[in-house]
Amino acid sequence: MPTEIRNLNGIVAISCNHHSAAIGSRGELYFWGTGVFGTFYEPKIVIDADITEVSIGGCFGVAKDKEGLLWTWG
């Protein structure tokens, strides 16, 4: 069943595979779907940092913040 995002304004980037991730306008990283952080049926902030890029693979993901720090999971 597809997930509908409601009231999620200011999305600047999105990446999808087995789970999905989106970067908000303040750099917060949202997840939904099934992944290492659990199953989220609604988007949930999992990293509240200045994220600038995100990429989701089959069972992993990577995000980069404005300082160049890489955040990885999977």
Order of alpha helices (4+ residues) and beta strands (2+ residues): beta-beta-beta-beta-beta-beta-beta
